[in-house]
Amino acid sequence: MFDGTYDECLPKRTNNTTRDKEKTPTWQKFNLTAEEAADYFNIGINKLRQFANEHKDEEFLLWSGNRVLFKRRLFEEYIEKINII
């Protein structure tokens, strides 16, 4: 029965800041954050950030201001070709 408030008619609000990041497996993502790339490739986060700063113009990096994203497939191909990072 309607009690005079509209709260029960409205859908519950959810926190949109979390989006669905946890629902998409890392291996299905096109771009990875430095943290995700560190976990995925088993490379230290500091080493990855240093590597990104030294290779700013590589095709496997996507820069959004100061934030770096790793293009997963292209970075996988690059990693397969090198011996030392």
CYANA upper distance limits for C-alpha pairs under 8 A (distance plus 0.5 A):
  6 TYR  CA     10 LEU  CA      7.04
 15 ASN  CA     19 ARG  CA      8.30
 20 ASP  CA     24 THR  CA      7.39
 24 THR  CA     28 GLN  CA      7.24
 24 THR  CA     29 LYS  CA      7.50
 25 PRO  CA     29 LYS  CA      7.32
 26 THR  CA     32 LEU  CA      8.08
 26 THR  CA     36 GLU  CA      7.76
 26 THR  CA     40 TYR  CA      7.72
 27 TRP  CA     40 TYR  CA      8.46
 29 LYS  CA     72 ARG  CA      7.80
 30 PHE  CA     71 LYS  CA      6.47
 30 PHE  CA     72 ARG  CA      6.26
 30 PHE  CA     73 ARG  CA      7.79
 31 ASN  CA     69 LEU  CA      6.39
 31 ASN  CA     70 PHE  CA      5.88
 31 ASN  CA     71 LYS  CA      5.02
 31 ASN  CA     72 ARG  CA      6.07
 32 LEU  CA     36 GLU  CA      6.02
 32 LEU  CA     37 ALA  CA      6.04
 32 LEU  CA     69 LEU  CA      5.90
 32 LEU  CA     70 PHE  CA      5.52
 32 LEU  CA     71 LYS  CA      6.92
 32 LEU  CA     72 ARG  CA      6.80
 33 THR  CA     37 ALA  CA      6.51
 33 THR  CA     68 VAL  CA      7.22
 33 THR  CA     69 LEU  CA      5.33
 33 THR  CA     70 PHE  CA      6.83
 34 ALA  CA     38 ALA  CA      6.53
 34 ALA  CA     45 ILE  CA      7.00
 34 ALA  CA     48 LEU  CA      7.31
 34 ALA  CA     49 ARG  CA      7.40
 34 ALA  CA     68 VAL  CA      7.28
 34 ALA  CA     69 LEU  CA      6.86
 34 ALA  CA     70 PHE  CA      7.49
 35 GLU  CA     39 ASP  CA      6.92
 35 GLU  CA     45 ILE  CA      6.69
 36 GLU  CA     40 TYR  CA      6.49
 37 ALA  CA     41 PHE  CA      6.28
 37 ALA  CA     42 ASN  CA      8.29
 37 ALA  CA     43 ILE  CA      8.21
 37 ALA  CA     70 PHE  CA      7.42
 37 ALA  CA     72 ARG  CA      8.29
 38 ALA  CA     42 ASN  CA      5.92
 38 ALA  CA     43 ILE  CA      5.32
 38 ALA  CA     44 GLY  CA      6.08
 38 ALA  CA     45 ILE  CA      5.77
 38 ALA  CA     48 LEU  CA      7.35
 39 ASP  CA     43 ILE  CA      7.44
 43 ILE  CA     47 LYS  CA      7.39
 43 ILE  CA     48 LEU  CA      7.21
 44 GLY  CA     48 LEU  CA      6.74
 45 ILE  CA     49 ARG  CA      6.70
 46 ASN  CA     50 GLN  CA      6.60
 47 LYS  CA     51 PHE  CA      6.48
 48 LEU  CA     52 ALA  CA      6.56
 49 ARG  CA     53 ASN  CA      6.74
 50 GLN  CA     54 GLU  CA      6.77
 51 PHE  CA     55 HIS  CA      6.67
 51 PHE  CA     85 ILE  CA      7.98
 52 ALA  CA     56 LYS  CA      6.25
 52 ALA  CA     61 LEU  CA      7.84
 52 ALA  CA     68 VAL  CA      7.98
 56 LYS  CA     61 LEU  CA      7.57
 57 ASP  CA     61 LEU  CA      7.84
 59 GLU  CA     74 LEU  CA      7.98
 60 PHE  CA     70 PHE  CA      6.38
 60 PHE  CA     71 LYS  CA      5.46
 60 PHE  CA     72 ARG  CA      8.00
 60 PHE  CA     74 LEU  CA      5.61
 60 PHE  CA     75 PHE  CA      5.76
 61 LEU  CA     68 VAL  CA      7.19
 61 LEU  CA     69 LEU  CA      6.33
 61 LEU  CA     70 PHE  CA      5.40
 61 LEU  CA     71 LYS  CA      6.46
 61 LEU  CA     75 PHE  CA      8.48
 62 LEU  CA     68 VAL  CA      6.31
 62 LEU  CA     69 LEU  CA      5.50
 62 LEU  CA     70 PHE  CA      6.75
 62 LEU  CA     71 LYS  CA      7.47
 63 TRP  CA     67 ARG  CA      6.26
 63 TRP  CA     68 VAL  CA      5.18
 63 TRP  CA     69 LEU  CA      6.76
 64 SER  CA     68 VAL  CA      6.83
 64 SER  CA     69 LEU  CA      8.35
 70 PHE  CA     75 PHE  CA      7.14
 71 LYS  CA     75 PHE  CA      6.41
 72 ARG  CA     76 GLU  CA      6.54
 73 ARG  CA     77 GLU  CA      6.83
 74 LEU  CA     78 TYR  CA      6.75
 75 PHE  CA     79 ILE  CA      6.53
 76 GLU  CA     80 GLU  CA      6.74
 77 GLU  CA     81 LYS  CA      7.14
 78 TYR  CA     82 ILE  CA      7.18
 79 ILE  CA     83 ASN  CA      8.27
